[in-house]
């Protein structure tokens, strides 16, 4: 197990350079077509992630009202099911092989990280406690998640082929949001002294060392670019340089995802309210000018620029 103390101490020694991005410029790209992905018998659902091949995963309610993890492929929805004895599940990520990271929930509120592969659900187990939660799956077929060792608070872990790698504790108020094919893990981390509540910063965990990156790190791509927020503004970080992405006219912005072409998805205030945006090559585009509503929930972007999320209680693809 990696000791968390050196990880957190390392965060205080790294300083990111900040450069201002060009001001948002007018852009008139094509409008998105909104596709309702369909649901199971219950009628509600949301898409949470997709890969570059176009596989989409998320959840849908069944006739009983329970939520089940689902995959949409070529217009066909597949119920990925729940573990035996469980009642609900949700899919959180899908890699380029079509492996799906799922969390399955029992009637006793216990949760288990699950990998769906080739039509089969595999219970990944735990670090010794009762619970585990899946966060993502990469193209090395590693699953990122959290689990409690017996009698302890949750730890971050990587799982591959039945072997757990313990990445250390996830302390109070910390969170784990994303990782890439290199195993870089991003999220929110506590820094010494480990105050309660957390003195949290954004960061990247790599090989047991924490690099502090802004206030919260929410996404990372396979080029090692990290996005999140710093001082209330969306950023993209690369090789020690933190770039302020600007806003849509208001004071605040937040970057939530980035694809392998460096296109950033997020939300920003205008002069009146929050709008979803895409940022590319120094230009921030208000997605409400491209067929996306300000109330739409946008969860992910793939290399083709397609978006997935939810409109109301329906799972949707924006393409």
C-alpha positions in Angstrom: 0.0 0.0 0.0 1.2 3.5 -0.8 1.5 5.7 2.3 -0.8 8.8 2.0 1.5 11.1 4.0 4.2 11.4 1.3 1.6 11.9 -1.3 0.0 14.8 0.5 3.4 16.4 1.5 4.5 16.3 -2.2 1.5 18.5 -3.1 2.9 21.5 -1.3 6.1 21.5 -3.3 4.7 21.8 -6.8 3.6 25.1 -8.3 1.7 25.4 -11.6 2.4 28.2 -14.0 -0.7 30.1 -14.9 -1.3 31.7 -18.3 -4.4 33.4 -19.6 -6.1 32.0 -22.6 -7.3 34.2 -25.3 -10.7 35.8 -24.6 -13.7 33.8 -25.9 -14.4 34.4 -29.5 -17.5 34.2 -31.6 -17.9 30.8 -33.2 -20.7 29.3 -35.4 -20.1 25.5 -35.6 -22.9 23.2 -36.7 -25.8 22.6 -34.3 -26.0 19.3 -32.4 -28.7 16.9 -33.2 -30.3 15.6 -30.0 -31.0 11.8 -30.0 -33.2 10.2 -27.3 -31.4 6.9 -26.6 -34.4 5.1 -25.2 -34.9 3.3 -21.9 -36.0 0.1 -20.3 -39.5 -0.5 -19.0 -39.4 2.2 -16.3 -38.9 5.1 -18.7 -36.2 7.1 -16.9 -32.5 7.2 -17.5 -29.3 9.0 -18.1 -26.1 8.5 -20.1 -22.9 8.8 -18.1 -20.0 8.0 -20.4 -19.1 6.9 -23.9 -16.0 5.7 -25.8 -14.6 6.8 -29.1 -16.3 4.0 -30.9 -19.7 5.4 -29.9 -20.6 2.9 -27.2 -22.7 4.7 -24.5 -23.3 3.6 -21.0 -25.5 4.8 -18.1 -28.6 3.7 -16.3 -32.3 3.2 -16.9 -35.2 2.3 -14.7 -37.0 -1.0 -15.2 -40.7 -1.7 -14.7 -40.3 -2.1 -10.9 -38.7 1.4 -10.7 -35.2 0.0 -9.9 -32.2 1.4 -11.8 -30.1 -1.0 -14.0 -26.8 -0.3 -15.7 -27.3 -0.2 -19.5 -25.3 0.1 -22.7 -26.5 1.7 -25.9 -24.8 0.4 -29.1 -26.0 1.1 -32.6 -29.4 2.2 -31.3 -29.9 -0.9 -29.2 -30.2 -0.8 -25.4 -28.8 -3.7 -23.4 -29.7 -4.3 -19.7 -26.4 -5.1 -18.0 -28.2 -6.3 -14.9 -27.2 -6.4 -11.2 -25.2 -8.8 -9.0 -27.3 -11.7 -7.6 -29.3 -10.4 -4.7 -28.8 -6.8 -5.5 -31.6 -4.4 -6.6 -29.9 -1.5 -8.5 -26.9 -0.7 -10.6 -25.4 2.1 -12.7 -22.7 2.1 -15.3 -20.1 4.8 -14.9 -17.5 4.2 -17.7 -16.7 2.2 -20.8 -13.3 1.6 -22.5 -12.5 1.0 -26.2 -12.9 -2.8 -25.8 -16.5 -2.3 -24.6 -15.7 -3.2 -21.0 -18.1 -1.4 -18.7 -17.4 -0.2 -15.1 -20.5 -0.6 -12.9 -21.5 -0.2 -9.3 -24.1 -2.6 -8.1 -26.2 -1.9 -5.0 -28.0 -4.2 -2.6 -31.1 -3.8 -0.5 -28.9 -3.3 2.5 -27.3 -0.3 0.8 -24.0 -2.1 0.3 -22.2 -1.4 -2.9 -19.9 -3.5 -5.1 -17.6 -2.5 -8.0 -18.4 -4.6 -11.0 -16.8 -5.1 -14.4 -19.1 -6.1 -17.3 -17.2 -7.9 -20.1 -18.4 -10.1 -22.9 -21.9 -10.3 -21.5 -20.8 -11.3 -18.0 -20.8 -9.4 -14.7 -17.7 -9.8 -12.5 -17.8 -8.8 -8.9 -14.4 -7.2 -8.2 -14.6 -7.7 -4.5 -13.2 -5.3 -1.9 -10.0 -4.4 -0.1 -11.3 -6.3 2.9 -14.4 -4.3 4.0 -18.0 -4.6 2.8 -18.1 -2.0 0.0 -16.4 -1.0 -3.2 -17.4 1.6 -5.8 -16.3 1.7 -9.5 -15.2 5.1 -10.9 -13.7 4.3 -14.3 -12.1 1.7 -16.6 -9.3 2.4 -19.0 -7.9 0.7 -22.2 -5.4 -1.3 -20.1 -8.5 -2.9 -18.6 -7.7 -1.4 -15.2 -10.7 -0.4 -13.1 -10.4 2.6 -10.8 -12.5 2.7 -7.6 -12.7 3.1 -3.9 -13.1 0.4 -1.2 -12.7 0.2 2.6 -10.2 -2.2 4.1 -11.7 -3.8 7.2 -12.2 -1.2 9.9 -10.8 1.7 7.8 -12.1 4.6 5.7 -12.2 4.2 1.9 -9.0 3.7 -0.1 -8.5 4.4 -3.8 -7.6 1.3 -5.8 -6.7 0.1 -9.3 -8.0 -3.4 -10.2 -6.7 -5.6 -13.0 -7.2 -9.3 -13.7 -8.2 -10.0 -10.1 -5.3 -8.0 -8.5 -5.9 -4.9 -6.4 -3.3 -2.1 -6.2 -4.1 0.0 -3.1 -3.5 3.8 -3.8 -4.0 4.9 -0.3 -6.8 6.5 1.7 -9.4 8.8 0.3 -9.7 11.1 3.3 -12.9 13.0 4.4 -14.2 15.4 1.7 -11.7 14.1 -0.8 -13.0 12.7 -4.1 -11.7 10.7 -7.1 -13.0 11.7 -10.5 -11.1 10.2 -13.4 -8.0 8.4 -14.7 -6.3 7.6 -18.0 -4.4 4.8 -19.8 -1.2 5.8 -18.0 -2.9 5.3 -14.6 -2.9 9.0 -13.8 -5.6 9.5 -11.2 -7.2 12.9 -10.7 -9.6 14.3 -8.1 -9.6 16.3 -4.9 -6.9 15.6 -2.2 -6.3 16.8 1.3 -3.0 18.6 2.1 -1.2 18.7 5.5 -2.3 19.4 8.1 -5.1 17.0 7.3 -7.8 19.3 8.6 -11.5 18.4 9.2 -13.2 19.5 7.0 -10.6 18.9 4.3 -8.1 21.5 3.1 -8.7 20.1 -0.3 -6.8 20.8 -3.6 -7.1 19.4 -7.1 -4.4 17.1 -8.1 -3.0 14.2 -10.1 -1.7 11.0 -8.4 1.0 9.3 -10.4 3.3 6.5 -9.0 2.6 7.5 -5.4 3.3 11.2 -5.9 0.7 14.0 -5.9 1.0 17.0 -8.2 -1.3 19.9 -7.0 -3.4 21.2 -9.9 -5.8 24.0 -9.1 -8.7 23.7 -6.6 -10.3 20.6 -8.1 -9.3 18.2 -10.9 -12.3 16.6 -12.7 -11.0 15.1 -15.9 -7.8 13.8 -17.6 -7.2 12.5 -21.1 -4.6 10.1 -22.5 -2.3 12.9 -23.4 -2.0 13.8 -19.7 -4.0 17.0 -19.9 -6.1 17.7 -16.8 -9.1 19.9 -16.5 -11.0 21.3 -13.5 -11.3 24.6 -11.6 -8.8 27.0 -10.1 -9.9 30.2 -8.3 -13.4 29.8 -9.7 -12.3 29.4 -13.3 -12.1 26.5 -15.7 -8.6 25.4 -16.5 -6.6 23.0 -18.7 -3.3 21.8 -17.2 -0.4 20.3 -19.3 3.2 19.8 -18.3 3.1 22.1 -15.4 1.3 25.0 -17.1 -2.2 25.9 -16.0 -4.3 27.7 -18.7 -7.3 29.8 -17.7 -10.1 28.9 -20.2 -12.1 32.1 -19.5 -15.9 32.3 -19.1 -19.0 33.0 -21.1 -19.2 36.5 -19.8 -19.8 35.8 -16.1 -17.4 35.4 -13.2 -17.3 31.6 -12.9 -16.6 28.5 -15.0 -15.9 24.9 -14.4 -14.3 22.3 -16.8 -15.6 18.7 -16.3 -14.2 16.6 -19.1 -11.6 16.6 -21.9 -11.2 14.3 -25.0 -7.9 13.1 -26.5 -7.9 16.1 -29.0 -7.8 18.5 -26.1 -11.4 19.7 -26.5 -12.8 20.7 -23.1 -16.4 20.3 -21.8 -17.7 22.4 -19.0 -20.1 25.0 -17.6 -19.8 28.7 -17.2 -21.8 31.6 -16.0 -23.1 34.2 -18.5 -24.2 37.5 -17.2 -27.3 35.8 -15.8 -27.0 32.0 -15.5 -24.9 28.8 -16.1 -24.5 27.5 -19.6 -22.7 24.4 -20.9 -19.6 25.2 -23.1 -17.0 23.6 -25.3 -13.5 25.1 -25.4 -11.1 24.4 -28.2 -7.9 26.2 -29.4 -8.6 29.2 -27.2 -12.3 29.6 -28.2 -15.1 29.0 -25.7 -18.4 28.2 -27.4 -21.7 28.5 -25.6 -23.5 25.2 -26.3 -26.9 26.8 -26.0 -26.2 28.3 -29.4 -25.7 24.7 -30.8 -28.9 23.0 -29.8 -28.1 22.2 -26.1 -30.4 23.6 -23.4 -29.0 25.3 -20.3 -30.9 22.7 -18.2 -29.3 19.7 -20.0 -26.9 17.5 -18.0 -23.8 16.9 -20.1 -21.6 14.1 -18.8 -18.9 13.2 -21.4 -17.3 14.0 -24.7 -15.6 11.6 -27.1 -12.9 12.1 -29.7 -15.6 12.8 -32.4 -17.0 15.7 -30.3 -20.2 13.8 -29.5 -21.7 14.5 -26.1 -23.9 12.4 -23.8 -26.0 13.1 -20.8 -29.7 13.7 -20.0 -32.5 16.0 -20.9 -35.0 15.9 -18.1 -35.4 12.2 -17.2 -34.3 10.9 -20.6 -30.8 9.7 -21.7 -29.6 11.6 -24.8 -26.8 11.8 -27.3 -25.7 15.1 -28.9 -24.1 14.5 -32.2 
